[in-house]
Amino acid sequence: QVQLVESGGGLVQAGGSLRLSCVFSEVTYSTYPMGWFRQVPGKEREFVAALAWPTTSTSYADSVKGRFMISRDNAKNTVYLQMASLKPEDTAVYLCAATKARAWVPRTRVSDYEYWGQGTQVTVSP
């Protein structure tokens, strides 16, 4: 069974940066399309960024475009979310997700993914 473990969250001031990591338990993770989502209490889970497979195209929510970047390191079984110019409205629990289904374009819906991590908290102070 695929397991995903996120890390890298924390408290940062507005304008700062963080890099989130998501480590896969399976060595074949490099063939999985990946996504990052975020959620705040009382709201629905929100798409942030996605990476397709077998293509390497990416997709971003309009709210993070130009500030966040998704990438993967096959040698480390890890996918990253580099976040810059953080804003208080970026505060949320960030979750990584994976699907074994091929995706030639990035998947942006919660229902596209069958594997989820537990999440890591990101808090951005004004």
Salt bridges, closest charged atoms under 4 A:
GLU46 OE1 - ARG38 NE 2.79
ASP62 OD1 - LYS65 NZ 3.08
ASP90 OD1 - ARG38 NH1 2.94
ASP90 OD2 - ARG67 NH1 2.80
ASP112 OD1 - ARG109 NH2 2.86
